[in-house]
Amino acid sequence: MAKGDILALHLVLLIVMMSEAPPEGIKHVVPIKQVEKPIKITEQAKVELQSSGIMDEKGKLKLKGVSPKMLKRMKLEAVDCPVLNSEIGFMQCYVCKNFFSRPTGKVYCKGDPI
């Protein structure tokens, strides 16, 4: 193997290793799972959604830049919340103060007590 090939391979390995590690301050990496029926959003989550402008007075979700088709799919997703120790809908997870980001198929959770 040439010296340049070894360096390229080393660089690729570093990139893969860096992409697997969660950001600093993240205690939990929670997988997202599909459910048959949408999980009901708690009243507290509804208030947070309405105050942030994501939900209107009638209870309809509206996210800028997110199509209705994607919203429908997000309603059929759930996570096993490590903070609440229960299964919750992704939309409730999304408005939680512990939500950090959502890479493909998982949620980064800060894990602080609520």
Rosetta constraint file for C-alpha pairs under 8 A:
AtomPair CA 1 CA 5 HARMONIC 6.31 0.50
AtomPair CA 1 CA 6 HARMONIC 6.79 0.50
AtomPair CA 2 CA 6 HARMONIC 6.48 0.50
AtomPair CA 3 CA 7 HARMONIC 6.36 0.50
AtomPair CA 4 CA 8 HARMONIC 6.16 0.50
AtomPair CA 5 CA 9 HARMONIC 6.11 0.50
AtomPair CA 6 CA 10 HARMONIC 6.08 0.50
AtomPair CA 7 CA 11 HARMONIC 6.14 0.50
AtomPair CA 8 CA 12 HARMONIC 6.26 0.50
AtomPair CA 9 CA 13 HARMONIC 6.27 0.50
AtomPair CA 10 CA 14 HARMONIC 6.25 0.50
AtomPair CA 11 CA 15 HARMONIC 6.27 0.50
AtomPair CA 12 CA 16 HARMONIC 6.27 0.50
AtomPair CA 13 CA 17 HARMONIC 6.14 0.50
AtomPair CA 14 CA 18 HARMONIC 6.10 0.50
AtomPair CA 15 CA 19 HARMONIC 6.15 0.50
AtomPair CA 16 CA 20 HARMONIC 6.42 0.50
AtomPair CA 17 CA 21 HARMONIC 6.73 0.50
AtomPair CA 22 CA 26 HARMONIC 6.48 0.50
AtomPair CA 22 CA 29 HARMONIC 7.52 0.50
AtomPair CA 22 CA 108 HARMONIC 7.31 0.50
AtomPair CA 25 CA 110 HARMONIC 6.28 0.50
AtomPair CA 26 CA 100 HARMONIC 7.82 0.50
AtomPair CA 26 CA 108 HARMONIC 6.29 0.50
AtomPair CA 26 CA 109 HARMONIC 5.78 0.50
AtomPair CA 26 CA 110 HARMONIC 4.60 0.50
AtomPair CA 26 CA 111 HARMONIC 7.18 0.50
AtomPair CA 27 CA 108 HARMONIC 7.87 0.50
AtomPair CA 27 CA 109 HARMONIC 6.27 0.50
AtomPair CA 27 CA 110 HARMONIC 5.32 0.50
AtomPair CA 27 CA 111 HARMONIC 5.54 0.50
AtomPair CA 28 CA 82 HARMONIC 7.43 0.50
AtomPair CA 28 CA 108 HARMONIC 6.10 0.50
AtomPair CA 28 CA 109 HARMONIC 5.09 0.50
AtomPair CA 28 CA 110 HARMONIC 6.58 0.50
AtomPair CA 28 CA 111 HARMONIC 6.39 0.50
AtomPair CA 29 CA 106 HARMONIC 6.49 0.50
AtomPair CA 29 CA 107 HARMONIC 5.72 0.50
AtomPair CA 29 CA 108 HARMONIC 4.88 0.50
AtomPair CA 29 CA 109 HARMONIC 6.23 0.50
AtomPair CA 30 CA 79 HARMONIC 6.69 0.50
AtomPair CA 30 CA 80 HARMONIC 7.03 0.50
AtomPair CA 30 CA 81 HARMONIC 7.51 0.50
AtomPair CA 30 CA 82 HARMONIC 7.99 0.50
AtomPair CA 30 CA 106 HARMONIC 5.42 0.50
AtomPair CA 30 CA 107 HARMONIC 5.08 0.50
AtomPair CA 30 CA 108 HARMONIC 6.50 0.50
AtomPair CA 30 CA 109 HARMONIC 7.21 0.50
AtomPair CA 31 CA 79 HARMONIC 6.49 0.50
AtomPair CA 31 CA 80 HARMONIC 7.87 0.50
AtomPair CA 31 CA 105 HARMONIC 6.00 0.50
AtomPair CA 31 CA 106 HARMONIC 4.22 0.50
AtomPair CA 31 CA 107 HARMONIC 6.30 0.50
AtomPair CA 32 CA 77 HARMONIC 6.49 0.50
AtomPair CA 32 CA 78 HARMONIC 5.85 0.50
AtomPair CA 32 CA 79 HARMONIC 5.16 0.50
AtomPair CA 32 CA 90 HARMONIC 7.83 0.50
AtomPair CA 32 CA 105 HARMONIC 5.39 0.50
AtomPair CA 32 CA 106 HARMONIC 5.13 0.50
AtomPair CA 32 CA 107 HARMONIC 6.90 0.50
AtomPair CA 33 CA 77 HARMONIC 5.63 0.50
AtomPair CA 33 CA 78 HARMONIC 5.38 0.50
AtomPair CA 33 CA 79 HARMONIC 6.22 0.50
AtomPair CA 33 CA 105 HARMONIC 7.90 0.50
AtomPair CA 34 CA 76 HARMONIC 5.92 0.50
AtomPair CA 34 CA 77 HARMONIC 4.66 0.50
AtomPair CA 34 CA 78 HARMONIC 6.24 0.50
AtomPair CA 35 CA 76 HARMONIC 5.40 0.50
AtomPair CA 35 CA 77 HARMONIC 5.82 0.50
AtomPair CA 35 CA 78 HARMONIC 6.63 0.50
AtomPair CA 36 CA 76 HARMONIC 6.74 0.50
AtomPair CA 37 CA 76 HARMONIC 6.26 0.50
AtomPair CA 38 CA 75 HARMONIC 5.45 0.50
AtomPair CA 38 CA 76 HARMONIC 4.93 0.50
AtomPair CA 38 CA 77 HARMONIC 7.38 0.50
AtomPair CA 38 CA 89 HARMONIC 7.08 0.50
AtomPair CA 39 CA 75 HARMONIC 7.46 0.50
AtomPair CA 39 CA 76 HARMONIC 7.51 0.50
AtomPair CA 39 CA 78 HARMONIC 7.51 0.50
AtomPair CA 39 CA 88 HARMONIC 6.63 0.50
AtomPair CA 39 CA 89 HARMONIC 5.20 0.50
AtomPair CA 40 CA 89 HARMONIC 7.15 0.50
AtomPair CA 41 CA 45 HARMONIC 6.22 0.50
AtomPair CA 41 CA 46 HARMONIC 6.54 0.50
AtomPair CA 41 CA 88 HARMONIC 7.91 0.50
AtomPair CA 41 CA 89 HARMONIC 6.91 0.50
AtomPair CA 41 CA 91 HARMONIC 7.64 0.50
AtomPair CA 41 CA 92 HARMONIC 6.15 0.50
AtomPair CA 42 CA 46 HARMONIC 6.29 0.50
AtomPair CA 42 CA 92 HARMONIC 7.64 0.50
AtomPair CA 43 CA 47 HARMONIC 6.26 0.50
AtomPair CA 44 CA 48 HARMONIC 6.37 0.50
AtomPair CA 45 CA 49 HARMONIC 6.06 0.50
AtomPair CA 45 CA 92 HARMONIC 5.79 0.50
AtomPair CA 45 CA 95 HARMONIC 6.90 0.50
AtomPair CA 45 CA 96 HARMONIC 7.83 0.50
AtomPair CA 46 CA 50 HARMONIC 6.08 0.50
AtomPair CA 46 CA 55 HARMONIC 7.48 0.50
AtomPair CA 46 CA 59 HARMONIC 7.82 0.50
AtomPair CA 47 CA 51 HARMONIC 6.04 0.50
AtomPair CA 48 CA 52 HARMONIC 6.14 0.50
AtomPair CA 48 CA 95 HARMONIC 6.81 0.50
AtomPair CA 49 CA 53 HARMONIC 6.25 0.50
AtomPair CA 49 CA 54 HARMONIC 5.13 0.50
AtomPair CA 49 CA 55 HARMONIC 5.27 0.50
AtomPair CA 49 CA 95 HARMONIC 6.71 0.50
AtomPair CA 50 CA 54 HARMONIC 5.88 0.50
AtomPair CA 50 CA 55 HARMONIC 4.64 0.50
AtomPair CA 50 CA 56 HARMONIC 5.96 0.50
AtomPair CA 50 CA 57 HARMONIC 7.11 0.50
AtomPair CA 53 CA 62 HARMONIC 7.82 0.50
AtomPair CA 54 CA 61 HARMONIC 5.69 0.50
AtomPair CA 54 CA 62 HARMONIC 5.12 0.50
AtomPair CA 54 CA 63 HARMONIC 5.62 0.50
AtomPair CA 55 CA 59 HARMONIC 5.73 0.50
AtomPair CA 55 CA 60 HARMONIC 5.39 0.50
AtomPair CA 55 CA 61 HARMONIC 4.37 0.50
AtomPair CA 55 CA 62 HARMONIC 5.82 0.50
AtomPair CA 56 CA 60 HARMONIC 5.53 0.50
AtomPair CA 56 CA 61 HARMONIC 6.64 0.50
AtomPair CA 56 CA 62 HARMONIC 7.49 0.50
AtomPair CA 61 CA 71 HARMONIC 7.71 0.50
AtomPair CA 62 CA 66 HARMONIC 7.86 0.50
AtomPair CA 63 CA 67 HARMONIC 7.93 0.50
AtomPair CA 66 CA 70 HARMONIC 6.27 0.50
AtomPair CA 66 CA 71 HARMONIC 6.71 0.50
AtomPair CA 67 CA 71 HARMONIC 6.36 0.50
AtomPair CA 68 CA 72 HARMONIC 6.15 0.50
AtomPair CA 69 CA 73 HARMONIC 6.39 0.50
AtomPair CA 70 CA 74 HARMONIC 6.13 0.50
AtomPair CA 71 CA 75 HARMONIC 6.26 0.50
AtomPair CA 72 CA 76 HARMONIC 6.81 0.50
AtomPair CA 73 CA 77 HARMONIC 6.88 0.50
AtomPair CA 74 CA 90 HARMONIC 6.48 0.50
AtomPair CA 74 CA 91 HARMONIC 7.02 0.50
AtomPair CA 75 CA 89 HARMONIC 6.76 0.50
AtomPair CA 75 CA 90 HARMONIC 6.70 0.50
AtomPair CA 75 CA 91 HARMONIC 6.64 0.50
AtomPair CA 76 CA 89 HARMONIC 7.52 0.50
AtomPair CA 76 CA 90 HARMONIC 7.98 0.50
AtomPair CA 77 CA 89 HARMONIC 6.02 0.50
AtomPair CA 77 CA 90 HARMONIC 5.51 0.50
AtomPair CA 78 CA 87 HARMONIC 6.63 0.50
AtomPair CA 78 CA 88 HARMONIC 5.57 0.50
AtomPair CA 78 CA 89 HARMONIC 4.27 0.50
AtomPair CA 78 CA 90 HARMONIC 4.89 0.50
AtomPair CA 79 CA 87 HARMONIC 5.65 0.50
AtomPair CA 79 CA 88 HARMONIC 5.68 0.50
AtomPair CA 79 CA 89 HARMONIC 6.39 0.50
AtomPair CA 79 CA 90 HARMONIC 6.25 0.50
AtomPair CA 79 CA 93 HARMONIC 7.65 0.50
AtomPair CA 80 CA 85 HARMONIC 6.91 0.50
AtomPair CA 80 CA 86 HARMONIC 5.64 0.50
AtomPair CA 80 CA 87 HARMONIC 4.34 0.50
AtomPair CA 80 CA 88 HARMONIC 6.43 0.50
AtomPair CA 81 CA 85 HARMONIC 5.41 0.50
AtomPair CA 81 CA 86 HARMONIC 5.50 0.50
AtomPair CA 81 CA 87 HARMONIC 5.86 0.50
AtomPair CA 81 CA 88 HARMONIC 6.52 0.50
AtomPair CA 81 CA 93 HARMONIC 7.76 0.50
AtomPair CA 82 CA 86 HARMONIC 7.35 0.50
AtomPair CA 82 CA 111 HARMONIC 7.04 0.50
AtomPair CA 83 CA 111 HARMONIC 5.92 0.50
AtomPair CA 83 CA 112 HARMONIC 7.21 0.50
AtomPair CA 83 CA 113 HARMONIC 6.44 0.50
AtomPair CA 83 CA 114 HARMONIC 7.50 0.50
AtomPair CA 88 CA 92 HARMONIC 6.59 0.50
AtomPair CA 88 CA 93 HARMONIC 6.94 0.50
AtomPair CA 89 CA 93 HARMONIC 6.55 0.50
AtomPair CA 90 CA 94 HARMONIC 6.00 0.50
AtomPair CA 91 CA 95 HARMONIC 6.59 0.50
AtomPair CA 92 CA 96 HARMONIC 6.47 0.50
AtomPair CA 93 CA 99 HARMONIC 6.48 0.50
AtomPair CA 94 CA 99 HARMONIC 5.90 0.50
AtomPair CA 95 CA 99 HARMONIC 7.02 0.50
AtomPair CA 98 CA 109 HARMONIC 5.41 0.50
AtomPair CA 98 CA 110 HARMONIC 4.80 0.50
AtomPair CA 98 CA 111 HARMONIC 6.00 0.50
AtomPair CA 98 CA 112 HARMONIC 6.37 0.50
AtomPair CA 99 CA 107 HARMONIC 7.42 0.50
AtomPair CA 99 CA 108 HARMONIC 6.44 0.50
AtomPair CA 99 CA 109 HARMONIC 5.08 0.50
AtomPair CA 99 CA 110 HARMONIC 6.54 0.50
AtomPair CA 100 CA 107 HARMONIC 7.51 0.50
AtomPair CA 100 CA 108 HARMONIC 5.36 0.50
AtomPair CA 100 CA 109 HARMONIC 5.71 0.50
AtomPair CA 100 CA 110 HARMONIC 6.59 0.50
AtomPair CA 101 CA 107 HARMONIC 6.04 0.50
AtomPair CA 101 CA 108 HARMONIC 5.37 0.50
AtomPair CA 101 CA 109 HARMONIC 7.67 0.50
AtomPair CA 102 CA 106 HARMONIC 5.87 0.50
AtomPair CA 102 CA 107 HARMONIC 4.55 0.50
AtomPair CA 102 CA 108 HARMONIC 6.19 0.50
AtomPair CA 103 CA 107 HARMONIC 6.49 0.50
AtomPair CA 103 CA 108 HARMONIC 7.80 0.50
